[in-house]
Amino acid sequence: MFIRIVKMSFEADKVEAFLQNFEEVKQHIRNYPGNRFLELYRDKANPTVFFTYSYWENENDLENYRNSELFKEVWSFTKKLFRDKPEAWSVDRLVTLD
């Protein structure tokens, strides 16, 4: 399992556009080959900061998505809304407690 976390900071007047677009594309991203999980989080202290949290079967699946037309469309729309440069982390899960 390959886990990816992306932090995105938006201009305040662009948040609604991001949320509307995410609503339209979220199922396409989630159903992309190799994607096993997708969540969107909003920072409690700063409502213009969001995080995506996704599970991929492996790193190649994420790279295939990042090279896809779907990603190019989503990213070209989203990057115009940013206030700051996005940050991304690829992490290994060490412990899960239910």
KOLROVEX-635793 format. One line per 4 residues: number of its first residue (from 0); their letters; for each residue x, y, z of N, C-alpha, C. Coordinates in steps of 0.02 Angstrom, whole numbers. Atoms other than C-alpha are relative to their C-alpha. Last residue first. Layout:
<atoms>
NUM> a> X Y Z X Y Z X Y Z; ...
</atoms>
This chain:
<atoms>
97> dltv> 72 -8 10 -455 6 771 -36 4 66; 40 23 -57 -269 35 789 -73 13 -16; 71 -15 4 -157 45 636 -34 -28 62; 45 30 -49 32 53 649 -71 22 -15
93> lrdv> -36 44 -47 176 85 530 -45 -36 48; 39 11 -60 90 158 377 38 -49 44; 13 70 -15 221 212 252 -40 -3 65; -15 27 -66 215 391 188 -14 -75 3
89> swae> 13 71 10 222 489 27 23 -34 64; -39 50 -35 209 673 69 -22 -69 -22; 22 69 5 149 820 -33 49 -45 37; -51 45 -28 153 1009 -13 -27 -71 -3
85> pkdr> 23 60 -35 56 1134 -117 60 -41 25; -20 60 35 133 1304 -157 -24 -62 39; -68 20 -12 34 1442 -74 15 -63 -41; -31 -57 -33 -126 1537 -113 74 -12 10
81> flkk> -45 3 -58 -186 1406 -236 22 69 25; 35 -23 -59 -338 1427 -350 45 6 61; 15 -71 9 -250 1415 -518 -31 31 63; -60 -39 -14 -174 1249 -461 -11 75 -9
77> tfsw> -13 -12 -71 -346 1170 -450 58 47 12; 52 -41 -31 -402 1186 -631 20 21 71; -1 -64 34 -240 1126 -709 -53 47 27; -55 -42 -25 -228 992 -575 1 67 -35
73> vekf> 11 -19 -70 -398 915 -608 53 50 22; 59 -43 -3 -377 916 -798 -12 26 71; -18 -63 33 -199 848 -792 -59 49 1; -42 -41 -44 -250 718 -663 16 67 -32
69> lesn> 40 -20 -57 -391 653 -773 39 45 47; 39 -59 20 -281 655 -928 -43 25 58; 63 10 36 -165 535 -839 -32 66 -21; -13 -9 72 19 557 -792 -63 -5 -43
65> ryne> -31 -66 8 -17 584 -606 17 15 -73; 51 -51 -9 -135 435 -611 29 69 -13; 45 6 57 0 323 -684 -56 51 4; -34 -32 57 121 389 -553 -43 -4 -63
61> ldne> 3 -73 -10 -2 345 -415 32 36 -58; 70 -20 10 -23 170 -485 -8 75 9; 14 -5 73 166 153 -502 -72 20 -14; -23 -65 24 188 193 -317 -13 9 -75
57> newy> -73 -7 0 84 44 -264 18 68 -31; -27 68 -3 -95 -9 -225 77 2 3; -11 28 66 -136 173 -190 29 -70 8; -36 63 1 -210 248 -33 4 -24 -72
53> sytf> 20 54 45 -262 430 -27 46 -60 6; -31 59 -30 -267 574 96 -22 -58 -44; 27 63 28 -308 744 26 42 -56 29; -46 56 9 -276 893 138 -38 -55 -36
49> fvtp> 30 66 9 -359 1063 141 55 -52 -9; -50 53 7 -311 1237 201 -35 -68 0; -23 -2 70 -429 1385 171 53 -53 -13; 47 32 46 -528 1347 330 19 5 -74
45> nakd> -4 -41 61 -377 1386 441 -44 -32 -54; -24 -67 -17 -390 1326 621 1 47 -60; 46 -33 -46 -500 1174 586 21 72 15; -32 -21 -61 -401 1119 433 -49 39 44
41> ryle> -5 -73 -4 -511 1037 303 29 17 68; 4 -30 -67 -493 853 257 7 76 -6; -17 -71 0 -528 762 94 -11 26 70; 36 -44 -46 -527 572 88 25 72 -10
37> lfrn> -9 -72 10 -483 444 -44 -41 38 51; 30 -40 -54 -457 256 -31 14 73 -16; 39 41 -47 -407 109 -142 -36 41 53; 20 -39 -58 -337 194 -297 -46 -41 43
33> gpyn> -51 -1 -52 -248 69 -410 -19 41 61; -34 64 -15 -352 101 -565 56 8 51; -57 7 45 -446 267 -547 36 -66 17; 8 58 43 -611 241 -458 58 -10 -49
29> rihq> 6 60 -42 -569 359 -315 -4 -63 -42; -65 12 -32 -508 492 -437 -3 -65 40; -47 18 54 -664 478 -545 69 -16 29; 14 71 17 -774 476 -389 46 -24 -56
25> kvee> -22 46 -52 -692 636 -325 -12 -73 -17; -53 47 22 -706 732 -488 17 -54 50; 10 26 67 -869 830 -474 50 -55 -19; 62 38 0 -865 856 -286 -12 -34 -68
21> fnql> -15 63 -33 -684 910 -300 -62 -45 1; -37 42 47 -736 1041 -427 16 -68 31; 47 21 54 -869 1112 -312 35 -46 -49; 46 50 -27 -748 1113 -165 -50 -25 -52
17> faev> -35 63 -12 -612 1200 -264 -48 -54 23; -14 29 66 -733 1332 -329 37 -66 7; 63 29 25 -796 1361 -152 10 -32 -69; 16 62 -35 -619 1385 -87 -62 -33 -29
13> kdae> -4 56 47 -571 1515 -219 -20 -67 31; 56 -6 48 -622 1673 -124 0 -56 -52; 65 6 -34 -513 1624 23 -58 1 -49; 25 -68 -11 -360 1594 -87 -70 -7 29
9> fsmk> 36 -36 52 -315 1412 -66 -12 73 19; 24 -63 -29 -188 1313 32 -29 42 -55; 15 -53 47 -164 1131 -19 -28 61 36; 25 -60 -33 -83 992 81 -7 55 -52
5> viri> -14 -62 35 -63 823 -5 -34 57 37; 33 -55 -33 -48 656 84 20 64 -36; -19 -67 22 -5 499 -14 -43 51 36; 44 -52 -27 -8 320 50 28 69 -19
1> fm> -36 -63 7 62 173 -47 -46 56 21; 42 -59 0 0 0 0 44 62 0
</atoms>
